[in-house]
Amino acid sequence: MPFLGSIEIDAELKRYYEARAPYYDAVYDKPERRADIADLKALLATQLRGRAVIELACGTGFWTEVIAPVASRVLAVDIAAEPLRFAKLRPHCDRVDFREMNAFDLSATLGQFDAAFSGLWLSHVPIERRSAFIGGVHRLLRPGAIVILIDNSETQLKDFPIVETDLAGNTYQRRPLRDGSIHRVLKNFPSEVELNGMVEDCAIEKSYRALDNFWLFQYVYDPA
């Protein structure tokens, strides 16, 4: 299958989520997902309370709205301007520092954090860029920081089956939007083994939880 370079993948994802931003949150309204989402919201509110949090690929701010009231500080970044426009209108988000920024290009000037969170983003990270992505996040974390990643389970494949696989093992879906356009979207489904391997040398207290429609991977950053 053809292989898309990193720049092309970033650009395609940006176009897709810019166009989808006005109705992106509809994905969370599906009845079969509500119980999972309620559990995840409760967990985030507990685990991130009182922490300085960096949120990667915050999109329209669905999860930011949950984190902002309990965190001591929130920096939320996304590569696309249109989703950020909606995120800034969320309740409880007036103190959030929103930045239009590529999650692969995090500057040390952003400061240090004791928590990192990303929702439904790691699945869009090419396999060959996972180490670079997570390494960039870790450079902004204090030792002992908590990291929480959540994403879609393979249940999502019922709506969007895999249509292509590239030479690196990345999988792709074709997703229609309401304007009639069709987008080629990179969407991986990392296993628990892959997730543990991604941070095997820099994490302790690793925990994986499979829900009906999502998975959650949590660990404590331990550079020693």
Backbone torsions as a table, in degrees:
resi	resn	phi	psi	omega
1	MET	NA	152.0	-179.6
2	PRO	-64.9	150.9	-179.4
3	PHE	-112.3	129.3	175.7
4	LEU	-93.0	132.4	175.1
5	GLY	-69.2	165.7	-175.7
6	SER	-59.0	-41.6	-178.7
7	ILE	-63.4	-41.8	179.4
8	GLU	-65.2	-41.3	179.5
9	ILE	-62.9	-46.2	178.8
10	ASP	-58.5	-44.2	-177.8
11	ALA	-66.3	-41.3	-179.4
12	GLU	-66.9	-43.3	177.9
13	LEU	-62.4	-40.1	179.5
14	LYS	-62.6	-45.5	179.0
15	ARG	-61.6	-42.5	-178.0
16	TYR	-62.6	-48.3	-176.1
17	TYR	-78.0	-24.8	171.7
18	GLU	-63.3	-45.6	-177.4
19	ALA	-70.6	-31.6	-175.1
20	ARG	-87.7	-12.8	-172.2
21	ALA	-51.2	-43.4	-175.6
22	PRO	-61.0	-23.9	-179.0
23	TYR	-131.6	21.2	-178.2
24	TYR	-59.1	-39.5	-173.5
25	ASP	-64.8	-12.4	177.8
26	ALA	-59.9	-24.7	-179.4
27	VAL	-63.8	-26.8	-179.0
28	TYR	-86.0	-9.0	-176.7
29	ASP	-89.4	-2.3	-179.7
30	LYS	-63.9	128.6	-175.2
31	PRO	-53.4	-38.4	-176.4
32	GLU	-70.7	-11.9	-178.9
33	ARG	-99.6	-9.8	-170.0
34	ARG	-64.9	-40.3	-179.5
35	ALA	-65.1	-44.0	177.7
36	ASP	-59.6	-45.4	-176.8
37	ILE	-64.8	-39.1	177.3
38	ALA	-61.6	-41.8	178.3
39	ASP	-63.8	-43.3	-178.4
40	LEU	-67.3	-39.6	177.6
41	LYS	-61.8	-43.5	-179.7
42	ALA	-63.8	-40.8	179.5
43	LEU	-64.0	-45.2	-179.7
44	LEU	-61.9	-43.0	-179.4
45	ALA	-62.1	-33.3	179.6
46	THR	-79.5	-49.9	-173.0
47	GLN	-71.6	-29.2	-174.5
48	LEU	-102.2	4.3	-179.4
49	ARG	-60.7	128.2	176.5
50	GLY	76.6	5.2	-177.0
51	ARG	-101.2	154.2	170.3
52	ALA	-86.0	116.6	-168.9
53	VAL	-115.8	134.9	166.2
54	ILE	-106.8	127.0	179.0
55	GLU	-108.1	125.8	-178.7
56	LEU	-97.6	134.7	179.4
57	ALA	54.1	59.4	-174.3
58	CYS	-71.4	-18.0	178.7
59	GLY	58.6	-131.5	-177.5
60	THR	-82.7	5.0	173.5
61	GLY	84.6	19.2	-179.4
62	PHE	-57.2	-46.0	-179.7
63	TRP	-83.6	-28.4	178.1
64	THR	-57.8	-38.7	-179.9
65	GLU	-61.6	-29.3	178.4
66	VAL	-78.7	-40.0	-174.9
67	ILE	-76.2	-40.2	-171.1
68	ALA	-55.1	-43.5	-177.2
69	PRO	-68.3	-21.2	-174.7
70	VAL	-105.3	-22.1	-176.3
71	ALA	-81.6	154.8	176.0
72	SER	-78.1	-26.1	179.4
73	ARG	-158.8	142.0	176.1
74	VAL	-134.2	124.5	168.3
75	LEU	-111.2	118.5	-177.0
76	ALA	-117.9	123.9	-176.5
77	VAL	-118.8	149.4	173.9
78	ASP	-154.8	149.7	-177.0
79	ILE	-78.8	-18.3	-172.7
80	ALA	-109.1	131.5	-175.6
81	ALA	-70.7	-37.7	-174.1
82	GLU	-66.3	-46.5	174.8
83	PRO	-59.1	-38.0	179.0
84	LEU	-62.2	-33.2	179.1
85	ARG	-60.9	-39.5	177.5
86	PHE	-73.1	-38.6	-178.9
87	ALA	-59.9	-38.7	-177.2
88	LYS	-66.9	-16.2	180.0
89	LEU	-92.4	-1.4	-176.4
90	ARG	-67.6	147.2	171.3
91	PRO	-59.9	146.2	175.5
92	HIS	72.3	2.9	-173.3
93	CYS	-103.2	14.0	-176.9
94	ASP	-67.2	-24.3	179.3
95	ARG	-95.5	-1.6	-179.0
96	VAL	-74.8	136.8	175.4
97	ASP	-91.6	99.9	179.7
98	PHE	-90.4	135.1	179.2
99	ARG	-132.6	135.4	172.3
100	GLU	-83.7	106.9	-169.1
101	MET	-158.4	144.0	176.8
102	ASN	-76.2	128.9	-178.5
103	ALA	-65.3	-13.2	176.2
104	PHE	-91.0	-0.7	-174.4
105	ASP	-134.3	64.4	-176.9
106	LEU	-93.1	121.0	-177.5
107	SER	-82.8	145.2	176.4
108	ALA	-62.2	-20.3	-179.4
109	THR	-70.0	-9.7	177.9
110	LEU	-69.9	-17.7	178.5
111	GLY	101.8	-169.6	-178.4
112	GLN	-114.3	146.3	-175.5
113	PHE	-132.2	156.1	174.5
114	ASP	-112.6	19.0	171.2
115	ALA	-162.4	148.2	174.0
116	ALA	-135.3	143.0	-179.6
117	PHE	-140.6	144.5	171.8
118	SER	-148.0	129.8	180.0
119	GLY	-113.9	121.4	176.1
120	LEU	59.6	37.9	179.7
121	TRP	-117.2	-41.9	-174.5
122	LEU	-56.6	-31.5	179.1
123	SER	-63.7	-19.2	178.0
124	HIS	-95.6	-1.0	178.6
125	VAL	-85.9	122.7	177.2
126	PRO	-56.7	144.2	-178.4
127	ILE	-52.0	-42.3	-175.9
128	GLU	-74.1	-6.6	179.4
129	ARG	-112.2	2.2	-178.0
130	ARG	-60.4	-45.3	-178.0
131	SER	-62.2	-42.7	179.5
132	ALA	-64.8	-40.5	179.7
133	PHE	-63.4	-53.0	-175.1
134	ILE	-69.8	-31.2	175.9
135	GLY	-65.1	-38.4	177.4
136	GLY	-65.2	-36.8	176.6
137	VAL	-67.4	-45.7	-177.5
138	HIS	-60.8	-31.0	-179.8
139	ARG	-64.6	-17.7	179.7
140	LEU	-100.4	3.9	-175.3
141	LEU	-105.6	142.9	171.8
142	ARG	-78.8	149.0	173.9
143	PRO	-54.6	137.4	-177.2
144	GLY	90.2	-1.0	178.1
145	ALA	-66.2	147.4	176.9
146	ILE	-94.9	139.3	177.6
147	VAL	-122.1	129.7	179.9
148	ILE	-127.5	123.9	176.9
149	LEU	-121.5	133.0	173.6
150	ILE	-129.9	152.6	-179.0
151	ASP	-163.2	175.4	-179.6
152	ASN	-70.1	141.2	169.5
153	SER	-81.9	175.6	-179.3
154	GLU	-69.2	-6.1	172.8
155	THR	-56.7	-29.9	-179.4
156	GLN	-62.1	-21.2	-178.3
157	LEU	-66.0	-17.1	176.3
158	LYS	-64.1	-33.0	178.9
159	ASP	-88.2	-38.1	-175.9
160	PHE	-134.0	88.3	-179.6
161	PRO	-68.0	157.6	175.4
162	ILE	-70.7	132.1	-179.3
163	VAL	-116.3	-16.1	-179.8
164	GLU	-148.2	152.2	172.0
165	THR	-135.2	129.3	-178.4
166	ASP	-91.7	-179.3	-175.1
167	LEU	-66.1	-24.1	178.9
168	ALA	-85.3	-5.7	-179.4
169	GLY	95.4	1.8	176.6
170	ASN	-70.5	142.5	-179.5
171	THR	-111.6	152.2	-173.1
172	TYR	-130.9	147.0	174.4
173	GLN	-118.0	160.1	170.7
174	ARG	-111.0	120.8	-174.3
175	ARG	-120.1	126.1	176.9
176	PRO	-85.8	148.3	173.1
177	LEU	-113.6	168.6	-175.0
178	ARG	-66.0	-18.6	177.8
179	ASP	-84.2	3.1	178.5
180	GLY	92.4	-8.0	-179.3
181	SER	-75.1	152.6	177.9
182	ILE	-118.2	130.9	-176.2
183	HIS	-119.8	137.6	174.2
184	ARG	-87.4	111.9	-172.0
185	VAL	-119.1	124.4	174.7
186	LEU	-68.7	127.3	-179.9
187	LYS	-146.9	104.1	178.0
188	ASN	-97.1	160.0	178.6
189	PHE	-129.5	79.0	-176.1
190	PRO	-64.1	143.1	178.5
191	SER	-83.4	168.8	175.9
192	GLU	-59.7	-39.1	178.9
193	VAL	-62.9	-43.5	178.6
194	GLU	-63.1	-42.5	-179.4
195	LEU	-64.3	-43.8	177.5
196	ASN	-63.7	-40.2	179.8
197	GLY	-65.8	-29.2	-179.2
198	MET	-62.8	-28.3	-175.2
199	VAL	-127.8	23.3	-171.5
200	GLU	-61.5	-27.6	-176.7
201	ASP	-98.0	2.9	-173.7
202	CYS	-144.7	22.2	-176.8
203	ALA	-143.6	147.4	173.0
204	ILE	-129.8	171.3	178.2
205	GLU	52.0	42.5	179.9
206	LYS	-71.9	140.1	-177.5
207	SER	-144.4	130.9	178.4
208	TYR	-120.2	134.6	179.4
209	ARG	-134.4	124.8	177.6
210	ALA	-98.9	122.1	174.3
211	LEU	-103.1	-176.2	-178.1
212	ASP	-66.2	-40.2	-174.4
213	ASN	-119.8	-7.7	-177.7
214	PHE	-140.6	166.5	166.0
215	TRP	-124.8	158.6	177.9
216	LEU	-131.8	130.5	177.2
217	PHE	-124.2	126.3	-174.4
218	GLN	-134.8	142.0	176.3
219	TYR	-157.1	170.1	175.9
220	VAL	-107.7	127.4	-179.3
221	TYR	-70.6	123.3	-177.7
222	ASP	-136.1	86.4	-176.1
223	PRO	-64.8	-17.7	179.7
224	ALA	-71.2	NA	NA
